[in-house]
Amino acid sequence: MNIILASGSPRRRELMERLGVAFKVVVSDKEEIIKSEIPSEVVKELSEMKAEAVFEDVKGSQKGDFLVIGADTVVSCDGKILGKPKDAGDAAKMLHNLSGRAHEVYTGVTIIICRNGVMEKIQFAECTKVFVYPMLDSEIVKYIASGEPMDKAGAYAIQGLFAPYIERIEGDYYNIVGFPIARIFQELKKIQIVLA
């Protein structure tokens, strides 16, 4: 079965490679317009938009069965979605808000399968709770100066320089990185899609 990852994220690509299967990356430039404000619904909407746009782009060129996987991730604190910071001041505000507290990371996944000409869709949102140690003002300034938080939702990357500030997580680490690969694998197994 041909597998298409509807994401240009290097982290998602790396996690797909851990499945040990061939896949290709196709990214859509379709504008993302969301209707919901609830984080778990927002990520499902975004992942669905990505998967559907790529599915439409490639369906005419595919021979045989194929599937498209779309994913999107948001950071939420007190029910408010924290996007990528606009500038250093915005990053500092986000990091002060996360310091010494818990927040949630949601990843939505939409898998569209075309098998024997029949389309199926699997969709879910995974939530992981992240607890951050209190951060000194000087630590926040130093972290922002690294440049890492400037293109990250919530102004941090758990797999990067922010790692020393993570007290603990409740849930799937890979969900925080942006791709709950074990859940994706298990969902595909349920419908008898063999990836290994």
ROTI-132228 format. One record per residue (C-alpha): residue in three letters; x, y, z; residue number from 1. Coordinates in pm, 1 decimal, decimal comma, m for minus. Each point is the difference from the previous one (the first is absolute). Example, Ala and Ser with C-alpha at 12.3 -4.5 7.8 and 13.67 -1.06 7.14 Angstrom:
REM residues 2
node residu = ALA | u = 1230,0 | v = m450,0 | w = 780,0 | num = 1
node residu = SER | u = 137,0 | v = 344,0 | w = m66,0 | num = 2
***
This chain:
REM residues 196
node residu = MET | u = 0,0 | v = 0,0 | w = 0,0 | num = 1
node residu = ASN | u = 132,2 | v = 344,8 | w = m89,2 | num = 2
node residu = ILE | u = 30,9 | v = 222,3 | w = 307,0 | num = 3
node residu = ILE | u = m2,2 | v = 378,3 | w = m20,3 | num = 4
node residu = LEU | u = 86,4 | v = 227,8 | w = 290,4 | num = 5
node residu = ALA | u = m180,9 | v = 332,9 | w = m38,0 | num = 6
node residu = SER | u = 256,4 | v = 196,1 | w = 199,7 | num = 7
node residu = GLY | u = 328,8 | v = 172,4 | w = m67,5 | num = 8
node residu = SER | u = 105,8 | v = m29,2 | w = 366,0 | num = 9
node residu = PRO | u = 344,1 | v = m160,8 | w = 36,5 | num = 10
node residu = ARG | u = m107,0 | v = m141,3 | w = 338,7 | num = 11
node residu = ARG | u = m306,2 | v = m171,5 | w = m147,9 | num = 12
node residu = ARG | u = 210,4 | v = m134,8 | w = m285,1 | num = 13
node residu = GLU | u = 253,9 | v = m140,3 | w = 248,1 | num = 14
node residu = LEU | u = m273,5 | v = m171,4 | w = 201,0 | num = 15
node residu = MET | u = m158,8 | v = m150,3 | w = m314,7 | num = 16
node residu = GLU | u = 340,9 | v = m144,6 | w = m87,8 | num = 17
node residu = ARG | u = m10,9 | v = m194,9 | w = 328,0 | num = 18
node residu = LEU | u = m280,1 | v = m209,9 | w = m144,1 | num = 19
node residu = GLY | u = 251,5 | v = m140,1 | w = m248,1 | num = 20
node residu = VAL | u = m227,4 | v = 49,5 | w = m301,2 | num = 21
node residu = ALA | u = 39,6 | v = 198,1 | w = m319,0 | num = 22
node residu = PHE | u = m200,5 | v = 319,7 | w = m19,9 | num = 23
node residu = LYS | u = 6,8 | v = 326,7 | w = m182,6 | num = 24
node residu = VAL | u = m66,7 | v = 351,8 | w = 120,8 | num = 25
node residu = VAL | u = m253,5 | v = 222,7 | w = m172,8 | num = 26
node residu = VAL | u = m85,5 | v = 337,0 | w = 150,5 | num = 27
node residu = SER | u = m304,6 | v = 205,1 | w = m88,7 | num = 28
node residu = ASP | u = 1,0 | v = 378,0 | w = m4,6 | num = 29
node residu = LYS | u = m374,8 | v = 20,2 | w = 60,8 | num = 30
node residu = GLU | u = m98,7 | v = 274,7 | w = 242,7 | num = 31
node residu = GLU | u = m91,3 | v = m132,5 | w = 343,6 | num = 32
node residu = ILE | u = m324,1 | v = 144,8 | w = 134,6 | num = 33
node residu = ILE | u = m127,3 | v = m138,5 | w = 328,9 | num = 34
node residu = LYS | u = m346,6 | v = 28,5 | w = 150,1 | num = 35
node residu = SER | u = 59,4 | v = m131,1 | w = 351,4 | num = 36
node residu = GLU | u = 183,8 | v = 153,5 | w = 294,2 | num = 37
node residu = ILE | u = 16,8 | v = m324,3 | w = 199,7 | num = 38
node residu = PRO | u = 360,0 | v = m128,7 | w = m29,4 | num = 39
node residu = SER | u = m92,1 | v = m365,3 | w = m62,3 | num = 40
node residu = GLU | u = m242,2 | v = 102,7 | w = m275,3 | num = 41
node residu = VAL | u = 241,1 | v = 254,4 | w = m151,2 | num = 42
node residu = VAL | u = 269,3 | v = m264,0 | w = m55,7 | num = 43
node residu = LYS | u = m249,2 | v = m241,5 | w = m151,8 | num = 44
node residu = GLU | u = m122,5 | v = 270,4 | w = m238,8 | num = 45
node residu = LEU | u = 355,9 | v = 94,9 | w = m98,6 | num = 46
node residu = SER | u = 114,1 | v = m359,7 | w = m50,3 | num = 47
node residu = GLU | u = m309,4 | v = m73,0 | w = m206,0 | num = 48
node residu = MET | u = 55,8 | v = 305,0 | w = m222,5 | num = 49
node residu = LYS | u = 359,0 | v = m108,1 | w = m66,8 | num = 50
node residu = ALA | u = m88,4 | v = m363,9 | w = m69,6 | num = 51
node residu = GLU | u = m298,2 | v = 83,9 | w = m222,3 | num = 52
node residu = ALA | u = 191,4 | v = 260,5 | w = m201,9 | num = 53
node residu = VAL | u = 285,6 | v = m242,5 | w = m70,1 | num = 54
node residu = PHE | u = m243,9 | v = m285,2 | w = m69,8 | num = 55
node residu = GLU | u = m171,1 | v = 215,4 | w = m264,4 | num = 56
node residu = ASP | u = 337,9 | v = 102,0 | w = m147,0 | num = 57
node residu = VAL | u = 127,6 | v = m358,4 | w = m39,7 | num = 58
node residu = LYS | u = m304,4 | v = m223,1 | w = m53,8 | num = 59
node residu = GLY | u = 12,4 | v = 25,3 | w = m379,0 | num = 60
node residu = SER | u = 364,8 | v = m101,7 | w = m17,6 | num = 61
node residu = GLN | u = m12,5 | v = m297,5 | w = 239,2 | num = 62
node residu = LYS | u = m5,7 | v = m355,1 | w = m127,6 | num = 63
node residu = GLY | u = m142,8 | v = m247,6 | w = 245,4 | num = 64
node residu = ASP | u = m73,6 | v = 45,3 | w = 366,0 | num = 65
node residu = PHE | u = 144,8 | v = 293,8 | w = 190,3 | num = 66
node residu = LEU | u = m35,9 | v = 197,5 | w = 318,5 | num = 67
node residu = VAL | u = 63,3 | v = 358,9 | w = 103,4 | num = 68
node residu = ILE | u = 91,0 | v = 101,9 | w = 354,9 | num = 69
node residu = GLY | u = m52,6 | v = 359,5 | w = 112,8 | num = 70
node residu = ALA | u = 89,6 | v = 133,6 | w = 344,4 | num = 71
node residu = ASP | u = 7,6 | v = 326,5 | w = 190,3 | num = 72
node residu = THR | u = 101,6 | v = 95,0 | w = 353,3 | num = 73
node residu = VAL | u = m92,4 | v = 282,1 | w = 236,6 | num = 74
node residu = VAL | u = 111,3 | v = 101,5 | w = 347,3 | num = 75
node residu = SER | u = m280,7 | v = 103,1 | w = 237,1 | num = 76
node residu = CYS | u = 16,1 | v = 164,9 | w = 340,2 | num = 77
node residu = ASP | u = m318,5 | v = 76,1 | w = 193,5 | num = 78
node residu = GLY | u = m197,7 | v = m95,2 | w = m312,2 | num = 79
node residu = LYS | u = 172,7 | v = 265,1 | w = m211,8 | num = 80
node residu = ILE | u = 204,1 | v = m107,1 | w = m301,4 | num = 81
node residu = LEU | u = 356,6 | v = 127,7 | w = m2,6 | num = 82
node residu = GLY | u = 128,9 | v = 36,9 | w = m353,8 | num = 83
node residu = LYS | u = 346,5 | v = 91,5 | w = m118,9 | num = 84
node residu = PRO | u = 124,0 | v = 318,8 | w = 166,1 | num = 85
node residu = LYS | u = m11,9 | v = 319,1 | w = m206,0 | num = 86
node residu = ASP | u = 319,7 | v = 132,9 | w = 156,4 | num = 87
node residu = ALA | u = 229,8 | v = m38,7 | w = 303,3 | num = 88
node residu = GLY | u = m245,3 | v = 183,3 | w = 225,5 | num = 89
node residu = ASP | u = m280,3 | v = m235,5 | w = m98,6 | num = 90
node residu = ALA | u = 228,7 | v = m300,2 | w = 59,8 | num = 91
node residu = ALA | u = 89,5 | v = 132,3 | w = 346,2 | num = 92
node residu = LYS | u = m367,8 | v = 45,8 | w = 84,2 | num = 93
node residu = MET | u = m78,0 | v = m358,6 | w = m102,5 | num = 94
node residu = LEU | u = 294,7 | v = m146,6 | w = 189,9 | num = 95
node residu = HIS | u = m85,5 | v = 197,6 | w = 316,8 | num = 96
node residu = ASN | u = m354,1 | v = m136,5 | w = m30,4 | num = 97
node residu = LEU | u = 125,5 | v = m361,0 | w = m30,9 | num = 98
node residu = SER | u = 264,7 | v = 30,6 | w = 273,8 | num = 99
node residu = GLY | u = m79,4 | v = m207,9 | w = 307,9 | num = 100
node residu = ARG | u = m328,3 | v = m123,5 | w = m146,2 | num = 101
node residu = ALA | u = m163,0 | v = m273,8 | w = m199,8 | num = 102
node residu = HIS | u = m139,0 | v = 38,5 | w = m349,2 | num = 103
node residu = GLU | u = m124,4 | v = m226,4 | w = m277,9 | num = 104
node residu = VAL | u = 131,5 | v = m90,7 | w = m341,6 | num = 105
node residu = TYR | u = m255,8 | v = m128,0 | w = m248,7 | num = 106
node residu = THR | u = 76,0 | v = m174,7 | w = m327,4 | num = 107
node residu = GLY | u = m274,1 | v = m76,4 | w = m245,6 | num = 108
node residu = VAL | u = 44,7 | v = m271,7 | w = m259,4 | num = 109
node residu = THR | u = m209,6 | v = m75,5 | w = m305,5 | num = 110
node residu = ILE | u = 71,4 | v = m309,1 | w = m207,1 | num = 111
node residu = ILE | u = m177,9 | v = m38,5 | w = m332,2 | num = 112
node residu = ILE | u = 21,7 | v = m346,9 | w = m150,8 | num = 113
node residu = CYS | u = m94,8 | v = m83,3 | w = m355,7 | num = 114
node residu = ARG | u = m25,0 | v = m378,7 | w = m26,3 | num = 115
node residu = ASN | u = m159,1 | v = m178,1 | w = m295,2 | num = 116
node residu = GLY | u = m143,2 | v = 335,6 | w = m105,8 | num = 117
node residu = VAL | u = m176,1 | v = 48,8 | w = 334,6 | num = 118
node residu = MET | u = 97,7 | v = 289,5 | w = 225,1 | num = 119
node residu = GLU | u = 17,9 | v = m36,6 | w = 379,6 | num = 120
node residu = LYS | u = 93,9 | v = 264,9 | w = 253,5 | num = 121
node residu = ILE | u = 148,9 | v = m31,9 | w = 347,7 | num = 122
node residu = GLN | u = 24,1 | v = 306,9 | w = 217,6 | num = 123
node residu = PHE | u = 104,3 | v = 62,4 | w = 357,6 | num = 124
node residu = ALA | u = 155,6 | v = 254,6 | w = 233,0 | num = 125
node residu = GLU | u = 261,9 | v = m100,9 | w = 253,9 | num = 126
node residu = CYS | u = 68,5 | v = 209,9 | w = 313,0 | num = 127
node residu = THR | u = 315,8 | v = 0,0 | w = 210,9 | num = 128
node residu = LYS | u = 35,6 | v = 201,5 | w = 318,9 | num = 129
node residu = VAL | u = 334,6 | v = 176,5 | w = 46,2 | num = 130
node residu = PHE | u = 129,2 | v = 128,1 | w = 334,2 | num = 131
node residu = VAL | u = 265,7 | v = 272,6 | w = m13,8 | num = 132
node residu = TYR | u = 241,4 | v = 79,5 | w = 282,5 | num = 133
node residu = PRO | u = 2,5 | v = 362,4 | w = 114,2 | num = 134
node residu = MET | u = 235,1 | v = 204,7 | w = m218,4 | num = 135
node residu = LEU | u = 206,2 | v = 298,0 | w = 107,3 | num = 136
node residu = ASP | u = m29,7 | v = 316,9 | w = m207,4 | num = 137
node residu = SER | u = 364,6 | v = m44,7 | w = m99,3 | num = 138
node residu = GLU | u = m71,1 | v = m354,6 | w = m123,3 | num = 139
node residu = ILE | u = m289,0 | v = 124,4 | w = m214,0 | num = 140
node residu = VAL | u = 217,7 | v = 276,3 | w = m148,3 | num = 141
node residu = LYS | u = 279,2 | v = m249,9 | w = m76,4 | num = 142
node residu = TYR | u = m242,4 | v = m246,7 | w = m158,5 | num = 143
node residu = ILE | u = m156,2 | v = 267,1 | w = m219,8 | num = 144
node residu = ALA | u = 349,2 | v = 118,2 | w = m103,6 | num = 145
node residu = SER | u = 65,9 | v = m352,3 | w = m134,6 | num = 146
node residu = GLY | u = m261,6 | v = 67,6 | w = m268,7 | num = 147
node residu = GLU | u = m160,0 | v = m341,8 | w = 52,5 | num = 148
node residu = PRO | u = m336,0 | v = 121,0 | w = 133,9 | num = 149
node residu = MET | u = m70,6 | v = 236,9 | w = m287,8 | num = 150
node residu = ASP | u = m149,3 | v = m256,5 | w = m239,4 | num = 151
node residu = LYS | u = m156,0 | v = m231,7 | w = 257,1 | num = 152
node residu = ALA | u = m359,4 | v = m8,9 | w = 120,1 | num = 153
node residu = GLY | u = m3,7 | v = 103,2 | w = 365,1 | num = 154
node residu = ALA | u = 353,9 | v = 138,5 | w = m45,3 | num = 155
node residu = TYR | u = 182,9 | v = m320,4 | w = 90,6 | num = 156
node residu = ALA | u = 132,7 | v = m327,9 | w = m139,9 | num = 157
node residu = ILE | u = 0,4 | v = m289,9 | w = 245,3 | num = 158
node residu = GLN | u = 256,2 | v = m188,2 | w = m209,4 | num = 159
node residu = GLY | u = 235,0 | v = 300,1 | w = m6,8 | num = 160
node residu = LEU | u = 155,8 | v = 243,8 | w = 243,2 | num = 161
node residu = PHE | u = m319,6 | v = 19,2 | w = 205,5 | num = 162
node residu = ALA | u = 39,8 | v = m361,0 | w = 122,3 | num = 163
node residu = PRO | u = 154,3 | v = 96,2 | w = 340,7 | num = 164
node residu = TYR | u = m318,0 | v = 188,7 | w = 90,0 | num = 165
node residu = ILE | u = m238,2 | v = m293,0 | w = m47,0 | num = 166
node residu = GLU | u = m94,6 | v = m138,0 | w = 339,9 | num = 167
node residu = ARG | u = m207,3 | v = m286,6 | w = m138,2 | num = 168
node residu = ILE | u = m259,5 | v = m93,1 | w = m254,8 | num = 169
node residu = GLU | u = m319,1 | v = m201,7 | w = 23,2 | num = 170
node residu = GLY | u = m62,6 | v = m171,4 | w = m330,7 | num = 171
node residu = ASP | u = 187,6 | v = m62,2 | w = m320,8 | num = 172
node residu = TYR | u = 332,9 | v = 183,8 | w = m44,7 | num = 173
node residu = TYR | u = m24,5 | v = m33,2 | w = m378,3 | num = 174
node residu = ASN | u = m333,4 | v = 179,1 | w = 11,3 | num = 175
node residu = ILE | u = 184,5 | v = 305,9 | w = 133,2 | num = 176
node residu = VAL | u = 253,5 | v = m29,0 | w = m280,7 | num = 177
node residu = GLY | u = m301,2 | v = 12,2 | w = m233,8 | num = 178
node residu = PHE | u = m68,4 | v = m354,8 | w = m117,5 | num = 179
node residu = PRO | u = m141,0 | v = m274,0 | w = 228,6 | num = 180
node residu = ILE | u = 155,0 | v = m274,6 | w = m210,9 | num = 181
node residu = ALA | u = m97,9 | v = m294,1 | w = 224,6 | num = 182
node residu = ARG | u = m367,8 | v = 102,7 | w = m5,5 | num = 183
node residu = ILE | u = 14,0 | v = 44,4 | w = m377,4 | num = 184
node residu = PHE | u = 152,3 | v = m347,6 | w = m38,0 | num = 185
node residu = GLN | u = m264,4 | v = m155,1 | w = 228,7 | num = 186
node residu = GLU | u = m286,9 | v = 172,5 | w = m184,5 | num = 187
node residu = LEU | u = 127,4 | v = m136,3 | w = m331,8 | num = 188
node residu = LYS | u = 35,6 | v = m349,9 | w = 147,7 | num = 189
node residu = LYS | u = m366,7 | v = 10,9 | w = 107,4 | num = 190
node residu = ILE | u = m107,8 | v = 28,9 | w = m361,7 | num = 191
node residu = GLN | u = 254,8 | v = m256,7 | w = m114,4 | num = 192
node residu = ILE | u = 245,2 | v = 232,2 | w = m169,7 | num = 193
node residu = VAL | u = 337,1 | v = m170,7 | w = 28,6 | num = 194
node residu = LEU | u = 291,0 | v = 244,2 | w = 14,3 | num = 195
node residu = ALA | u = 289,4 | v = m224,3 | w = 94,1 | num = 196
***
